[in-house]
């Protein structure tokens, strides 16, 4: 009897997890739809991206020189 209850709980949990995943996907899709894809990035975003790119390049250069 206990085993049946455990199995039922597990199955229910998996079903609930699937439902949660579906909800997360829907929310993510809705969020992505809210952001217009053709909107050009702001100057700040461009600067941040360039800085991050430069930092990555420097890190990779350091790794290469250390090896």
PDB file with SEQRES, HELIX, SHEET and CRYST1 records, atoms N, CA, C and O in Angstrom:
SEQRES   1 A   67  UNK UNK UNK UNK UNK UNK UNK UNK UNK UNK UNK UNK UNK          
SEQRES   2 A   67  UNK UNK UNK UNK UNK UNK UNK UNK UNK UNK UNK UNK UNK          
SEQRES   3 A   67  UNK UNK UNK UNK UNK UNK UNK UNK UNK UNK UNK UNK UNK          
SEQRES   4 A   67  UNK UNK UNK UNK UNK UNK UNK UNK UNK UNK UNK UNK UNK          
SEQRES   5 A   67  UNK UNK UNK UNK UNK UNK UNK UNK UNK UNK UNK UNK UNK          
SEQRES   6 A   67  UNK UNK                                                      
HELIX    1 AA1 UNK A    2  UNK A   34  1                                  33    
HELIX    2 AA2 UNK A   43  UNK A   66  1                                  24    
CRYST1    1.000    1.000    1.000  90.00  90.00  90.00 P 1           1          
ATOM      1  N   UNK A   1       0.824  -1.195   0.000  1.00  0.00           N  
ATOM      2  CA  UNK A   1       0.000   0.000   0.000  1.00  0.00           C  
ATOM      3  C   UNK A   1       0.872   1.264   0.000  1.00  0.00           C  
ATOM      4  O   UNK A   1       0.611   2.208  -0.746  1.00  0.00           O  
ATOM      5  N   UNK A   2       1.892   1.267   0.833  1.00  0.00           N  
ATOM      6  CA  UNK A   2       2.766   2.437   0.896  1.00  0.00           C  
ATOM      7  C   UNK A   2       3.477   2.662  -0.435  1.00  0.00           C  
ATOM      8  O   UNK A   2       3.641   3.800  -0.872  1.00  0.00           O  
ATOM      9  N   UNK A   3       3.897   1.572  -1.075  1.00  0.00           N  
ATOM     10  CA  UNK A   3       4.580   1.695  -2.353  1.00  0.00           C  
ATOM     11  C   UNK A   3       3.688   2.350  -3.396  1.00  0.00           C  
ATOM     12  O   UNK A   3       4.149   3.185  -4.173  1.00  0.00           O  
ATOM     13  N   UNK A   4       2.435   1.983  -3.417  1.00  0.00           N  
ATOM     14  CA  UNK A   4       1.503   2.585  -4.365  1.00  0.00           C  
ATOM     15  C   UNK A   4       1.391   4.087  -4.142  1.00  0.00           C  
ATOM     16  O   UNK A   4       1.392   4.875  -5.088  1.00  0.00           O  
ATOM     17  N   UNK A   5       1.296   4.461  -2.885  1.00  0.00           N  
ATOM     18  CA  UNK A   5       1.197   5.885  -2.579  1.00  0.00           C  
ATOM     19  C   UNK A   5       2.452   6.633  -3.024  1.00  0.00           C  
ATOM     20  O   UNK A   5       2.363   7.732  -3.571  1.00  0.00           O  
ATOM     21  N   UNK A   6       3.609   6.039  -2.792  1.00  0.00           N  
ATOM     22  CA  UNK A   6       4.860   6.660  -3.209  1.00  0.00           C  
ATOM     23  C   UNK A   6       4.903   6.812  -4.723  1.00  0.00           C  
ATOM     24  O   UNK A   6       5.290   7.863  -5.233  1.00  0.00           O  
ATOM     25  N   UNK A   7       4.508   5.771  -5.440  1.00  0.00           N  
ATOM     26  CA  UNK A   7       4.501   5.838  -6.898  1.00  0.00           C  
ATOM     27  C   UNK A   7       3.546   6.916  -7.375  1.00  0.00           C  
ATOM     28  O   UNK A   7       3.861   7.685  -8.283  1.00  0.00           O  
ATOM     29  N   UNK A   8       2.376   6.965  -6.754  1.00  0.00           N  
ATOM     30  CA  UNK A   8       1.402   7.974  -7.153  1.00  0.00           C  
ATOM     31  C   UNK A   8       1.957   9.385  -6.910  1.00  0.00           C  
ATOM     32  O   UNK A   8       1.798  10.274  -7.747  1.00  0.00           O  
ATOM     33  N   UNK A   9       2.595   9.574  -5.780  1.00  0.00           N  
ATOM     34  CA  UNK A   9       3.183  10.880  -5.482  1.00  0.00           C  
ATOM     35  C   UNK A   9       4.232  11.243  -6.519  1.00  0.00           C  
ATOM     36  O   UNK A   9       4.265  12.372  -7.007  1.00  0.00           O  
ATOM     37  N   UNK A  10       5.083  10.294  -6.854  1.00  0.00           N  
ATOM     38  CA  UNK A  10       6.124  10.547  -7.842  1.00  0.00           C  
ATOM     39  C   UNK A  10       5.521  10.931  -9.182  1.00  0.00           C  
ATOM     40  O   UNK A  10       5.962  11.887  -9.818  1.00  0.00           O  
ATOM     41  N   UNK A  11       4.519  10.190  -9.603  1.00  0.00           N  
ATOM     42  CA  UNK A  11       3.893  10.485 -10.891  1.00  0.00           C  
ATOM     43  C   UNK A  11       3.258  11.874 -10.860  1.00  0.00           C  
ATOM     44  O   UNK A  11       3.351  12.637 -11.822  1.00  0.00           O  
ATOM     45  N   UNK A  12       2.631  12.177  -9.774  1.00  0.00           N  
ATOM     46  CA  UNK A  12       2.006  13.487  -9.643  1.00  0.00           C  
ATOM     47  C   UNK A  12       3.072  14.577  -9.696  1.00  0.00           C  
ATOM     48  O   UNK A  12       2.879  15.617 -10.326  1.00  0.00           O  
ATOM     49  N   UNK A  13       4.182  14.333  -9.039  1.00  0.00           N  
ATOM     50  CA  UNK A  13       5.257  15.313  -9.027  1.00  0.00           C  
ATOM     51  C   UNK A  13       5.785  15.538 -10.436  1.00  0.00           C  
ATOM     52  O   UNK A  13       6.007  16.678 -10.843  1.00  0.00           O  
ATOM     53  N   UNK A  14       5.983  14.468 -11.174  1.00  0.00           N  
ATOM     54  CA  UNK A  14       6.459  14.605 -12.551  1.00  0.00           C  
ATOM     55  C   UNK A  14       5.459  15.384 -13.390  1.00  0.00           C  
ATOM     56  O   UNK A  14       5.836  16.243 -14.187  1.00  0.00           O  
ATOM     57  N   UNK A  15       4.184  15.078 -13.203  1.00  0.00           N  
ATOM     58  CA  UNK A  15       3.159  15.797 -13.955  1.00  0.00           C  
ATOM     59  C   UNK A  15       3.179  17.275 -13.592  1.00  0.00           C  
ATOM     60  O   UNK A  15       3.064  18.140 -14.460  1.00  0.00           O  
ATOM     61  N   UNK A  16       3.324  17.550 -12.319  1.00  0.00           N  
ATOM     62  CA  UNK A  16       3.372  18.941 -11.879  1.00  0.00           C  
ATOM     63  C   UNK A  16       4.601  19.646 -12.445  1.00  0.00           C  
ATOM     64  O   UNK A  16       4.530  20.808 -12.843  1.00  0.00           O  
ATOM     65  N   UNK A  17       5.713  18.943 -12.477  1.00  0.00           N  
ATOM     66  CA  UNK A  17       6.929  19.530 -13.038  1.00  0.00           C  
ATOM     67  C   UNK A  17       6.735  19.860 -14.512  1.00  0.00           C  
ATOM     68  O   UNK A  17       7.172  20.913 -14.976  1.00  0.00           O  
ATOM     69  N   UNK A  18       6.088  18.973 -15.242  1.00  0.00           N  
ATOM     70  CA  UNK A  18       5.815  19.232 -16.654  1.00  0.00           C  
ATOM     71  C   UNK A  18       4.939  20.466 -16.816  1.00  0.00           C  
ATOM     72  O   UNK A  18       5.177  21.291 -17.697  1.00  0.00           O  
ATOM     73  N   UNK A  19       3.933  20.589 -15.972  1.00  0.00           N  
ATOM     74  CA  UNK A  19       3.051  21.757 -16.027  1.00  0.00           C  
ATOM     75  C   UNK A  19       3.836  23.037 -15.735  1.00  0.00           C  
ATOM     76  O   UNK A  19       3.653  24.057 -16.400  1.00  0.00           O  
ATOM     77  N   UNK A  20       4.705  22.966 -14.737  1.00  0.00           N  
ATOM     78  CA  UNK A  20       5.511  24.139 -14.404  1.00  0.00           C  
ATOM     79  C   UNK A  20       6.423  24.523 -15.567  1.00  0.00           C  
ATOM     80  O   UNK A  20       6.579  25.704 -15.875  1.00  0.00           O  
ATOM     81  N   UNK A  21       7.019  23.528 -16.205  1.00  0.00           N  
ATOM     82  CA  UNK A  21       7.882  23.798 -17.356  1.00  0.00           C  
ATOM     83  C   UNK A  21       7.092  24.474 -18.476  1.00  0.00           C  
ATOM     84  O   UNK A  21       7.572  25.416 -19.105  1.00  0.00           O  
ATOM     85  N   UNK A  22       5.884  23.986 -18.716  1.00  0.00           N  
ATOM     86  CA  UNK A  22       5.037  24.599 -19.741  1.00  0.00           C  
ATOM     87  C   UNK A  22       4.749  26.053 -19.399  1.00  0.00           C  
ATOM     88  O   UNK A  22       4.821  26.928 -20.262  1.00  0.00           O  
ATOM     89  N   UNK A  23       4.422  26.306 -18.132  1.00  0.00           N  
ATOM     90  CA  UNK A  23       4.119  27.675 -17.703  1.00  0.00           C  
ATOM     91  C   UNK A  23       5.344  28.570 -17.858  1.00  0.00           C  
ATOM     92  O   UNK A  23       5.229  29.710 -18.308  1.00  0.00           O  
ATOM     93  N   UNK A  24       6.515  28.056 -17.486  1.00  0.00           N  
ATOM     94  CA  UNK A  24       7.740  28.840 -17.615  1.00  0.00           C  
ATOM     95  C   UNK A  24       7.994  29.186 -19.075  1.00  0.00           C  
ATOM     96  O   UNK A  24       8.363  30.315 -19.400  1.00  0.00           O  
ATOM     97  N   UNK A  25       7.796  28.211 -19.946  1.00  0.00           N  
ATOM     98  CA  UNK A  25       8.025  28.442 -21.367  1.00  0.00           C  
ATOM     99  C   UNK A  25       7.069  29.503 -21.897  1.00  0.00           C  
ATOM    100  O   UNK A  25       7.468  30.381 -22.661  1.00  0.00           O  
ATOM    101  N   UNK A  26       5.815  29.419 -21.491  1.00  0.00           N  
ATOM    102  CA  UNK A  26       4.826  30.400 -21.939  1.00  0.00           C  
ATOM    103  C   UNK A  26       5.212  31.794 -21.447  1.00  0.00           C  
ATOM    104  O   UNK A  26       5.149  32.763 -22.204  1.00  0.00           O  
ATOM    105  N   UNK A  27       5.609  31.893 -20.186  1.00  0.00           N  
ATOM    106  CA  UNK A  27       6.009  33.195 -19.645  1.00  0.00           C  
ATOM    107  C   UNK A  27       7.223  33.733 -20.388  1.00  0.00           C  
ATOM    108  O   UNK A  27       7.295  34.924 -20.692  1.00  0.00           O  
ATOM    109  N   UNK A  28       8.173  32.859 -20.677  1.00  0.00           N  
ATOM    110  CA  UNK A  28       9.374  33.274 -21.397  1.00  0.00           C  
ATOM    111  C   UNK A  28       9.006  33.762 -22.794  1.00  0.00           C  
ATOM    112  O   UNK A  28       9.509  34.790 -23.248  1.00  0.00           O  
ATOM    113  N   UNK A  29       8.135  33.031 -23.470  1.00  0.00           N  
ATOM    114  CA  UNK A  29       7.698  33.426 -24.802  1.00  0.00           C  
ATOM    115  C   UNK A  29       6.990  34.776 -24.764  1.00  0.00           C  
ATOM    116  O   UNK A  29       7.218  35.631 -25.620  1.00  0.00           O  
ATOM    117  N   UNK A  30       6.127  34.960 -23.764  1.00  0.00           N  
ATOM    118  CA  UNK A  30       5.418  36.230 -23.639  1.00  0.00           C  
ATOM    119  C   UNK A  30       6.405  37.366 -23.406  1.00  0.00           C  
ATOM    120  O   UNK A  30       6.254  38.449 -23.971  1.00  0.00           O  
ATOM    121  N   UNK A  31       7.405  37.122 -22.584  1.00  0.00           N  
ATOM    122  CA  UNK A  31       8.399  38.153 -22.299  1.00  0.00           C  
ATOM    123  C   UNK A  31       9.174  38.503 -23.568  1.00  0.00           C  
ATOM    124  O   UNK A  31       9.405  39.680 -23.846  1.00  0.00           O  
ATOM    125  N   UNK A  32       9.570  37.507 -24.328  1.00  0.00           N  
ATOM    126  CA  UNK A  32      10.319  37.754 -25.556  1.00  0.00           C  
ATOM    127  C   UNK A  32       9.478  38.514 -26.572  1.00  0.00           C  
ATOM    128  O   UNK A  32      10.010  39.309 -27.347  1.00  0.00           O  
ATOM    129  N   UNK A  33       8.177  38.276 -26.575  1.00  0.00           N  
ATOM    130  CA  UNK A  33       7.299  38.989 -27.498  1.00  0.00           C  
ATOM    131  C   UNK A  33       7.184  40.462 -27.122  1.00  0.00           C  
ATOM    132  O   UNK A  33       6.977  41.309 -27.990  1.00  0.00           O  
ATOM    133  N   UNK A  34       7.317  40.770 -25.845  1.00  0.00           N  
ATOM    134  CA  UNK A  34       7.191  42.153 -25.398  1.00  0.00           C  
ATOM    135  C   UNK A  34       8.360  43.010 -25.876  1.00  0.00           C  
ATOM    136  O   UNK A  34       8.205  44.217 -26.064  1.00  0.00           O  
ATOM    137  N   UNK A  35       9.507  42.408 -26.071  1.00  0.00           N  
ATOM    138  CA  UNK A  35      10.681  43.153 -26.508  1.00  0.00           C  
ATOM    139  C   UNK A  35      10.675  43.201 -28.032  1.00  0.00           C  
ATOM    140  O   UNK A  35      10.736  42.156 -28.680  1.00  0.00           O  
ATOM    141  N   UNK A  36      10.603  44.385 -28.608  1.00  0.00           N  
ATOM    142  CA  UNK A  36      10.603  44.459 -30.070  1.00  0.00           C  
ATOM    143  C   UNK A  36      11.963  44.039 -30.630  1.00  0.00           C  
ATOM    144  O   UNK A  36      12.989  44.583 -30.222  1.00  0.00           O  
ATOM    145  N   UNK A  37      11.984  43.095 -31.543  1.00  0.00           N  
ATOM    146  CA  UNK A  37      13.260  42.563 -32.035  1.00  0.00           C  
ATOM    147  C   UNK A  37      14.046  43.533 -32.905  1.00  0.00           C  
ATOM    148  O   UNK A  37      15.269  43.425 -32.995  1.00  0.00           O  
ATOM    149  N   UNK A  38      13.365  44.483 -33.551  1.00  0.00           N  
ATOM    150  CA  UNK A  38      14.071  45.372 -34.470  1.00  0.00           C  
ATOM    151  C   UNK A  38      14.560  46.649 -33.789  1.00  0.00           C  
ATOM    152  O   UNK A  38      15.075  47.546 -34.456  1.00  0.00           O  
ATOM    153  N   UNK A  39      14.406  46.736 -32.490  1.00  0.00           N  
ATOM    154  CA  UNK A  39      14.839  47.921 -31.760  1.00  0.00           C  
ATOM    155  C   UNK A  39      16.359  47.893 -31.604  1.00  0.00           C  
ATOM    156  O   UNK A  39      16.902  46.923 -31.075  1.00  0.00           O  
ATOM    157  N   UNK A  40      17.050  48.933 -32.053  1.00  0.00           N  
ATOM    158  CA  UNK A  40      18.510  48.938 -31.910  1.00  0.00           C  
ATOM    159  C   UNK A  40      18.908  49.091 -30.446  1.00  0.00           C  
ATOM    160  O   UNK A  40      18.210  49.767 -29.691  1.00  0.00           O  
ATOM    161  N   UNK A  41      20.003  48.485 -30.035  1.00  0.00           N  
ATOM    162  CA  UNK A  41      20.424  48.578 -28.634  1.00  0.00           C  
ATOM    163  C   UNK A  41      20.860  50.001 -28.277  1.00  0.00           C  
ATOM    164  O   UNK A  41      21.319  50.758 -29.133  1.00  0.00           O  
ATOM    165  N   UNK A  42      20.711  50.337 -27.037  1.00  0.00           N  
ATOM    166  CA  UNK A  42      21.126  51.660 -26.565  1.00  0.00           C  
ATOM    167  C   UNK A  42      22.645  51.767 -26.603  1.00  0.00           C  
ATOM    168  O   UNK A  42      23.354  50.765 -26.700  1.00  0.00           O  
ATOM    169  N   UNK A  43      23.121  52.987 -26.526  1.00  0.00           N  
ATOM    170  CA  UNK A  43      24.568  53.214 -26.522  1.00  0.00           C  
ATOM    171  C   UNK A  43      25.221  52.567 -25.298  1.00  0.00           C  
ATOM    172  O   UNK A  43      26.320  52.018 -25.389  1.00  0.00           O  
ATOM    173  N   UNK A  44      24.539  52.635 -24.162  1.00  0.00           N  
ATOM    174  CA  UNK A  44      25.097  52.031 -22.948  1.00  0.00           C  
ATOM    175  C   UNK A  44      25.254  50.529 -23.111  1.00  0.00           C  
ATOM    176  O   UNK A  44      26.256  49.947 -22.695  1.00  0.00           O  
ATOM    177  N   UNK A  45      24.270  49.921 -23.710  1.00  0.00           N  
ATOM    178  CA  UNK A  45      24.323  48.480 -23.921  1.00  0.00           C  
ATOM    179  C   UNK A  45      25.482  48.142 -24.850  1.00  0.00           C  
ATOM    180  O   UNK A  45      26.193  47.160 -24.636  1.00  0.00           O  
ATOM    181  N   UNK A  46      25.669  48.953 -25.872  1.00  0.00           N  
ATOM    182  CA  UNK A  46      26.786  48.727 -26.798  1.00  0.00           C  
ATOM    183  C   UNK A  46      28.120  48.857 -26.071  1.00  0.00           C  
ATOM    184  O   UNK A  46      29.026  48.047 -26.265  1.00  0.00           O  
ATOM    185  N   UNK A  47      28.230  49.888 -25.233  1.00  0.00           N  
ATOM    186  CA  UNK A  47      29.477  50.090 -24.493  1.00  0.00           C  
ATOM    187  C   UNK A  47      29.757  48.912 -23.566  1.00  0.00           C  
ATOM    188  O   UNK A  47      30.879  48.410 -23.502  1.00  0.00           O  
ATOM    189  N   UNK A  48      28.721  48.478 -22.850  1.00  0.00           N  
ATOM    190  CA  UNK A  48      28.879  47.329 -21.951  1.00  0.00           C  
ATOM    191  C   UNK A  48      29.332  46.101 -22.723  1.00  0.00           C  
ATOM    192  O   UNK A  48      30.219  45.369 -22.285  1.00  0.00           O  
ATOM    193  N   UNK A  49      28.717  45.887 -23.864  1.00  0.00           N  
ATOM    194  CA  UNK A  49      29.068  44.730 -24.677  1.00  0.00           C  
ATOM    195  C   UNK A  49      30.524  44.810 -25.129  1.00  0.00           C  
ATOM    196  O   UNK A  49      31.253  43.820 -25.069  1.00  0.00           O  
ATOM    197  N   UNK A  50      30.939  45.978 -25.575  1.00  0.00           N  
ATOM    198  CA  UNK A  50      32.317  46.152 -26.037  1.00  0.00           C  
ATOM    199  C   UNK A  50      33.311  45.939 -24.890  1.00  0.00           C  
ATOM    200  O   UNK A  50      34.354  45.312 -25.074  1.00  0.00           O  
ATOM    201  N   UNK A  51      32.981  46.462 -23.718  1.00  0.00           N  
ATOM    202  CA  UNK A  51      33.868  46.281 -22.567  1.00  0.00           C  
ATOM    203  C   UNK A  51      33.980  44.806 -22.204  1.00  0.00           C  
ATOM    204  O   UNK A  51      35.071  44.300 -21.942  1.00  0.00           O  
ATOM    205  N   UNK A  52      32.852  44.133 -22.193  1.00  0.00           N  
ATOM    206  CA  UNK A  52      32.855  42.712 -21.857  1.00  0.00           C  
ATOM    207  C   UNK A  52      33.667  41.926 -22.882  1.00  0.00           C  
ATOM    208  O   UNK A  52      34.413  41.014 -22.526  1.00  0.00           O  
ATOM    209  N   UNK A  53      33.520  42.279 -24.130  1.00  0.00           N  
ATOM    210  CA  UNK A  53      34.257  41.615 -25.205  1.00  0.00           C  
ATOM    211  C   UNK A  53      35.765  41.826 -25.013  1.00  0.00           C  
ATOM    212  O   UNK A  53      36.559  40.899 -25.178  1.00  0.00           O  
ATOM    213  N   UNK A  54      36.136  43.041 -24.669  1.00  0.00           N  
ATOM    214  CA  UNK A  54      37.545  43.367 -24.460  1.00  0.00           C  
ATOM    215  C   UNK A  54      38.116  42.587 -23.270  1.00  0.00           C  
ATOM    216  O   UNK A  54      39.238  42.086 -23.332  1.00  0.00           O  
ATOM    217  N   UNK A  55      37.343  42.490 -22.196  1.00  0.00           N  
ATOM    218  CA  UNK A  55      37.791  41.749 -21.012  1.00  0.00           C  
ATOM    219  C   UNK A  55      37.999  40.281 -21.367  1.00  0.00           C  
ATOM    220  O   UNK A  55      38.993  39.677 -20.967  1.00  0.00           O  
ATOM    221  N   UNK A  56      37.074  39.717 -22.108  1.00  0.00           N  
ATOM    222  CA  UNK A  56      37.228  38.313 -22.528  1.00  0.00           C  
ATOM    223  C   UNK A  56      38.487  38.128 -23.354  1.00  0.00           C  
ATOM    224  O   UNK A  56      39.222  37.156 -23.180  1.00  0.00           O  
ATOM    225  N   UNK A  57      38.727  39.069 -24.253  1.00  0.00           N  
ATOM    226  CA  UNK A  57      39.912  38.982 -25.108  1.00  0.00           C  
ATOM    227  C   UNK A  57      41.182  39.032 -24.255  1.00  0.00           C  
ATOM    228  O   UNK A  57      42.117  38.261 -24.474  1.00  0.00           O  
ATOM    229  N   UNK A  58      41.205  39.941 -23.287  1.00  0.00           N  
ATOM    230  CA  UNK A  58      42.371  40.058 -22.411  1.00  0.00           C  
ATOM    231  C   UNK A  58      42.584  38.780 -21.610  1.00  0.00           C  
ATOM    232  O   UNK A  58      43.716  38.324 -21.454  1.00  0.00           O  
ATOM    233  N   UNK A  59      41.508  38.206 -21.105  1.00  0.00           N  
ATOM    234  CA  UNK A  59      41.620  36.965 -20.337  1.00  0.00           C  
ATOM    235  C   UNK A  59      42.163  35.839 -21.206  1.00  0.00           C  
ATOM    236  O   UNK A  59      43.020  35.070 -20.771  1.00  0.00           O  
ATOM    237  N   UNK A  60      41.664  35.745 -22.426  1.00  0.00           N  
ATOM    238  CA  UNK A  60      42.136  34.680 -23.306  1.00  0.00           C  
ATOM    239  C   UNK A  60      43.602  34.907 -23.675  1.00  0.00           C  
ATOM    240  O   UNK A  60      44.366  33.950 -23.806  1.00  0.00           O  
ATOM    241  N   UNK A  61      43.994  36.172 -23.841  1.00  0.00           N  
ATOM    242  CA  UNK A  61      45.392  36.484 -24.131  1.00  0.00           C  
ATOM    243  C   UNK A  61      46.287  36.089 -22.957  1.00  0.00           C  
ATOM    244  O   UNK A  61      47.380  35.559 -23.159  1.00  0.00           O  
ATOM    245  N   UNK A  62      45.828  36.345 -21.741  1.00  0.00           N  
ATOM    246  CA  UNK A  62      46.606  35.970 -20.557  1.00  0.00           C  
ATOM    247  C   UNK A  62      46.759  34.459 -20.473  1.00  0.00           C  
ATOM    248  O   UNK A  62      47.839  33.955 -20.165  1.00  0.00           O  
ATOM    249  N   UNK A  63      45.686  33.744 -20.745  1.00  0.00           N  
ATOM    250  CA  UNK A  63      45.755  32.281 -20.710  1.00  0.00           C  
ATOM    251  C   UNK A  63      46.750  31.782 -21.747  1.00  0.00           C  
ATOM    252  O   UNK A  63      47.540  30.879 -21.471  1.00  0.00           O  
ATOM    253  N   UNK A  64      46.712  32.358 -22.922  1.00  0.00           N  
ATOM    254  CA  UNK A  64      47.612  31.937 -23.992  1.00  0.00           C  
ATOM    255  C   UNK A  64      49.063  32.221 -23.616  1.00  0.00           C  
ATOM    256  O   UNK A  64      49.942  31.399 -23.879  1.00  0.00           O  
ATOM    257  N   UNK A  65      49.317  33.355 -23.015  1.00  0.00           N  
ATOM    258  CA  UNK A  65      50.690  33.708 -22.659  1.00  0.00           C  
ATOM    259  C   UNK A  65      51.200  32.876 -21.478  1.00  0.00           C  
ATOM    260  O   UNK A  65      52.404  32.640 -21.369  1.00  0.00           O  
ATOM    261  N   UNK A  66      50.313  32.435 -20.606  1.00  0.00           N  
ATOM    262  CA  UNK A  66      50.717  31.614 -19.463  1.00  0.00           C  
ATOM    263  C   UNK A  66      51.034  30.185 -19.873  1.00  0.00           C  
ATOM    264  O   UNK A  66      51.802  29.505 -19.193  1.00  0.00           O  
ATOM    265  N   UNK A  67      50.478  29.737 -20.934  1.00  0.00           N  
ATOM    266  CA  UNK A  67      50.705  28.347 -21.357  1.00  0.00           C  
ATOM    267  C   UNK A  67      51.949  28.222 -22.122  1.00  0.00           C  
ATOM    268  O   UNK A  67      52.298  27.125 -22.558  1.00  0.00           O  
TER     269      UNK A  67                                                      
END                                                                             
